[in-house]
Each structure stands twice: as structure tokens, then as C-alpha cells.
């Protein structure tokens, strides 16, 4: 997935996502992990066809939706929903909570305002905002971050989606609130057999809730496998470094501790060869010039690293 960026000067082309292939099964939580700038959010939006990929294909429920028109995509939007990182940017500040919840019901389900309002009340109850009367007429700025994120989740679930992208849904919240939001998402997932792409930088968190984990670095998937295996016996040096940087995981797991040098590279000018080699303590000579293949090491585990070739 390529983007051009630049203000008042020469534009640069960024390949935000490079040759990534992943699938999410019915009722599965797929955890996508990586640092800021790795391309996680771009992948999430591509799967929802909010972005059109510059190459490759996007399938939803067995159907190729890569080149669907906006009108055709609009028919599918109710089945695919996004829960963004910042709840305050997700809700129109000029709307009341009631208006934010009833609008998609009136537009997509053609409900009357009264019918939509009844559903909005029930949705607030389902996310723990009770009594609904206390919230329905408020505006976003009158709610806490945790309360507003519950509203965003309620709105995402109103139309009965089968696939949800949760893009760092707890990163802007206090630690005391995060657990309750995670529990709420898991409740919805189990109740409706949702498929979910859960995007995060916290590999310890996602290991507790995901079925599978994909580790992303500079737009490339460098490791993928069952969540328990990826965390308890990581293969890629970058995965090991993420776990080393997570205090709880680092203390509890018997893994080789890896510390990377410097910062994540520039996506507009990624390193040749393996993209991690400038930071990797295990870099071989060929890592500097040859891109490693993705290797199937068995047990539904894959790693993109010359150490396993």
C-alpha cells in the first residue's frame, strides 16, 4: 500500500504496507502488534476498504471487495466496523450521544427516530452506561474517555457487524479502565461470534485475548502464529525485543532478552535487505542486502528471518 506525502515541497512515496497477507477466521481474534509507524492502522483500514490497496486483494466473507464502488461498499459497511483509538475524534462533537447512536440506524436500517432511539437506549445499557437517560442527551465533551469509548463500541455494534477492527481501543485510557473495555469487547465477540482484528503495541495484552498474533515491522509481517506460541517461544528478534520491552512479560517468560539499537526506520526509505538489520544484534552479512523469505517453521508458525533459512 503506497502513499504520497508532502506539503509545500517534493512529495515522498511511502510504502506503508509491503506484501502482507493475512486471514481472520469467523469468531477469531487476530492480534496485530508493532511500534508506531509499522503500518498496523493502514492494514486495519485496508481490510475495511476504507483505503483501497495499490496492489493485492481484499476479501470479505469470501467475496472480493477490492474494486467495489462506494455504493456497493456502503451495503457492506454495516457488517464491517471500526473502533478507533481516539473516541473524541470518532463522535461528532456537535451531536448528542443519542444523535450519534440513532443516525446510523436511521440511515442504514431506515428506522423511525423513535425506533432508533429505543435501540440506542438498549445499546447504552449493553455497554454499561446506565441509566441511559443520564447519557442520551449529553455531548461527547461531557463524558470521560472511558465512557465515550463505550459509546463508540455501542455504535459499532448497533448494526450487527460480523467483523470489527479495534485500533488501539485502550491506549488513550487510564490503566484502571482498560480492563473493563477489553472485557466489554470480549463479551461482544463471544456473544455474536465476531471476527476481530485487534491492533496494539502491547504484545503482553494481546497474548491474553488473541487466537493468533502477527508481528509487523516497517510494513512487513515478520512473525505470525498461535498467540501462546508467539509469546512463550518467540522466533523473530523483533518479537523478542517487543517482549523484552514489556516489563510483565519480560519478568514472567523465560525468553532471550533482546535490545534493539536506535529507532524504527523511515518507511519512505526502508533499509535494503532485512528491514531490521540496522537495529538487530544478530544481523548477518546477507541481512544487509537480501530480503529474507517468509519461512514456515511448522505448527502454523511463520517467520521472516535469515536465521531460520
C-alpha positions in Angstrom: 0.0 0.0 0.0 1.7 3.2 -1.2 1.0 6.8 -0.1 2.4 10.1 -1.3 3.1 12.7 1.4 4.5 16.2 1.3 3.4 19.8 2.0 4.8 22.8 0.0 7.6 20.7 -1.5 8.6 17.5 -3.1 6.4 14.6 -2.4 7.7 11.3 -1.0 6.2 7.9 -1.7 5.7 5.7 1.4 5.1 2.0 1.2 3.1 1.7 4.4 2.3 -2.0 3.9 4.5 -4.3 1.8 3.3 -7.7 0.6 1.3 -8.6 3.7 -1.1 -11.5 3.6 -3.3 -12.4 6.5 -6.7 -14.1 7.1 -9.1 -13.9 10.0 -11.5 -16.7 10.7 -15.1 -16.5 11.9 -15.1 -15.8 15.6 -11.3 -15.3 15.7 -9.3 -12.5 17.3 -6.2 -11.7 15.3 -3.7 -9.5 17.2 -1.6 -7.2 15.1 1.4 -5.9 17.0 4.1 -3.4 16.3 5.6 0.0 17.0 4.0 3.3 15.9 4.7 3.7 12.2 4.8 0.0 11.4 1.6 0.1 9.3 -0.8 -1.5 11.7 -3.6 1.0 11.3 -3.2 1.1 7.5 -3.8 -2.7 7.4 -6.9 -2.3 9.5 -8.3 0.3 7.2 -7.5 -1.7 4.1 -9.4 -4.7 5.5 -12.4 -2.4 5.9 -11.8 -1.0 2.4 -11.6 2.5 3.9 -8.3 2.5 1.9 -8.0 0.9 -1.5 -4.8 -1.2 -1.8 -2.4 -0.2 -4.6 -1.8 -3.9 -5.2 -3.3 -7.2 -3.9 -6.8 -8.1 -3.0 -9.2 -7.7 -0.1 -11.8 -10.5 0.6 -14.7 -10.3 3.0 -16.8 -13.3 3.7 -15.4 -15.0 0.6 -16.2 -12.0 -1.7 -13.6 -9.9 -3.4 -14.3 -6.3 -2.4 -11.1 -4.7 -3.7 -12.7 -2.8 -6.5 -16.2 -2.4 -5.3 -17.8 1.1 -5.9 -18.6 3.3 -2.9 -22.3 2.5 -3.4 -21.7 -1.3 -3.2 -19.3 -0.8 -0.3 -22.0 1.1 1.6 -24.1 -2.0 1.6 -21.3 -3.9 3.4 -20.4 -1.1 5.9 -22.9 -2.4 8.4 -21.1 -5.7 8.5 -17.6 -4.1 9.0 -17.0 -1.7 11.8 -14.1 0.3 13.2 -13.4 1.1 16.8 -10.7 3.8 16.6 -8.1 4.8 19.1 -9.4 8.2 20.0 -13.1 8.2 21.0 -13.2 12.0 21.0 -12.4 12.2 17.3 -14.9 9.4 16.5 -18.0 11.2 17.6 -19.2 14.5 16.1 -18.8 17.0 19.0 -21.9 18.8 17.8 -24.1 15.8 18.2 -25.6 14.4 21.4 -24.9 10.8 22.3 -28.4 9.9 21.3 -28.0 11.6 17.8 -24.7 9.8 17.3 -26.3 6.4 18.0 -29.6 6.9 16.1 -28.1 8.3 12.9 -26.7 5.0 11.6 -29.9 3.2 12.4 -32.0 5.8 10.6 -29.6 5.8 7.6 -28.9 2.1 7.2 -31.9 0.4 8.7 -34.5 3.1 7.7 -35.9 3.1 11.3 -38.1 5.9 12.6 -36.5 8.2 15.1 -38.5 6.6 17.9 -37.5 3.1 16.9 -33.8 4.1 16.6 -34.0 5.8 20.0 -35.3 2.6 21.6 -32.3 0.7 20.1 -29.9 3.4 21.3 -31.2 3.1 24.9 -30.7 -0.7 24.7 -27.2 -0.2 23.3 -26.2 2.1 26.1 -27.4 -0.5 28.6 -25.4 -3.2 26.9 -22.1 -1.2 27.3 -22.8 -0.4 30.9 -23.9 3.2 30.6 -26.9 3.1 32.9 -29.3 4.5 33.3 -29.3 5.5 29.6 -31.3 8.7 30.4 -28.2 10.1 32.0 -26.2 9.8 28.8 -28.5 10.1 25.8 -28.7 13.9 25.8 -25.1 14.6 26.7 -22.4 15.7 24.3 -19.0 14.0 23.9 -17.1 16.6 26.0 -19.4 15.8 28.9 -18.2 12.2 29.1 -14.9 10.7 30.3 -12.7 8.9 27.8 -13.8 5.5 29.1 -17.5 6.4 28.9 -17.1 7.8 25.4 -15.2 4.7 24.2 -18.2 2.7 25.4 -20.4 4.9 23.3 -18.1 4.2 20.3 -18.3 0.5 20.9 -22.1 0.7 21.2 -22.3 2.5 17.9 -20.1 0.0 16.2 -22.2 -2.9 17.4 -25.6 -1.3 16.6 -25.8 -2.6 13.0 -24.8 -6.2 13.9 -21.4 -6.4 12.3 -19.6 -9.7 11.7 -16.1 -8.1 11.5 -14.6 -5.4 13.8 -11.3 -3.6 13.7 -10.3 -2.4 17.1 -7.4 0.0 16.6 -5.6 0.6 19.9 -9.0 0.9 21.7 -7.5 1.2 25.1 -4.2 3.1 24.5 -5.7 6.6 25.5 -7.4 5.3 28.6 -6.3 5.0 32.2 -5.0 1.6 33.3 -7.9 1.2 35.6 -10.4 1.5 32.7 -8.6 -0.6 30.1 -9.5 -4.0 31.6 -13.2 -3.2 31.6 -13.1 -2.1 27.9 -11.2 -5.3 27.0 -13.8 -7.3 28.8 -16.6 -5.5 27.1 -15.1 -6.2 23.6 -14.6 -9.9 24.5 -18.2 -10.1 25.7 -19.5 -8.8 22.4 -17.1 -11.1 20.5 -18.3 -14.2 22.3 -22.0 -13.2 22.2 -22.1 -12.5 18.5 -19.2 -14.8 17.3 -17.4 -11.7 15.9 -14.2 -11.8 13.9 -11.8 -9.1 15.2 -8.6 -7.5 14.1 -7.1 -6.1 17.4 -4.3 -3.6 16.7 -1.9 -2.8 19.5 1.7 -2.1 20.5 1.2 -4.1 23.7 2.2 -7.7 22.9 1.6 -8.9 26.5 -2.0 -7.6 26.4 -2.9 -9.2 23.0 -1.4 -12.5 24.1 -4.2 -12.8 26.7 -7.1 -12.3 24.3 -6.0 -13.2 20.7 -6.1 -16.6 19.0 -3.3 -15.6 16.6 -0.7 -12.9 16.6 1.0 -11.2 13.6 4.1 -9.0 14.3 4.6 -6.1 12.0 7.8 -4.1 11.4 8.1 -1.3 8.8 5.1 -2.6 6.8 6.2 -6.3 6.7 4.8 -9.2 8.7 7.9 -10.7 10.3 6.3 -13.3 12.5 2.9 -15.0 12.7 1.5 -17.9 14.7 -0.8 -19.0 17.6 -0.8 -16.3 20.3 0.5 -18.6 23.1 3.4 -19.9 21.0 4.5 -16.4 19.7 4.7 -15.1 23.2 6.1 -18.1 25.0 8.7 -19.0 22.4 9.2 -16.0 20.0 11.2 -16.6 16.9 12.0 -13.2 15.3 14.5 -10.9 17.0 11.9 -8.1 16.8 9.3 -10.1 18.6 11.8 -10.9 21.3 12.6 -7.2 21.6 9.0 -6.3 22.0 8.6 -8.8 24.8 11.8 -7.7 26.4 10.4 -4.1 26.5 7.2 -5.3 28.2 8.1 -5.5 31.9 5.5 -8.1 33.0 6.2 -10.4 30.0 9.9 -9.9 30.4 9.7 -11.0 34.1 7.4 -13.9 33.7 8.6 -15.5 30.5 11.9 -17.4 30.1 12.8 -15.8 26.8 16.1 -14.5 25.4 16.2 -10.7 26.1 16.9 -8.7 23.0 17.6 -4.9 23.0 17.4 -3.1 19.6 19.6 -0.1 18.7 18.1 3.2 17.6 14.5 3.9 16.4 12.2 2.4 13.8 13.4 3.2 10.3 11.9 5.6 7.8 9.1 4.0 5.8 9.8 6.3 2.9 13.3 4.9 2.7 13.4 1.5 4.4 16.8 -0.3 4.7 17.8 -2.8 2.0 17.7 -6.5 2.8 16.1 -7.2 6.1 14.4 -4.0 7.4 15.5 -4.7 11.0 19.2 -5.3 10.2 20.4 -1.8 11.3 19.0 -2.4 14.8 19.4 -6.2 15.1 22.2 -7.7 17.2 22.1 -10.9 15.2 22.4 -9.4 11.7 24.3 -11.5 9.2 26.1 -10.1 6.2 23.3 -11.2 3.8 20.7 -9.5 6.0 22.1 -6.2 4.8 21.5 -6.8 1.1 18.9 -9.7 0.7 15.4 -9.6 1.9 14.6 -12.8 3.9 11.8 -15.1 2.7 8.8 -16.0 4.9 9.6 -19.4 6.3 7.1 -22.0 7.5 8.6 -23.5 10.6 5.7 -25.8 11.4 2.8 -25.6 13.8 1.2 -22.8 11.8 4.1 -20.6 12.6 5.9 -18.3 10.1 8.9 -16.1 10.4 10.7 -13.7 8.0 14.3 -14.1 9.1 17.5 -15.5 7.6 18.3 -17.2 11.0 15.7 -19.8 10.1 16.6 -20.4 6.5 
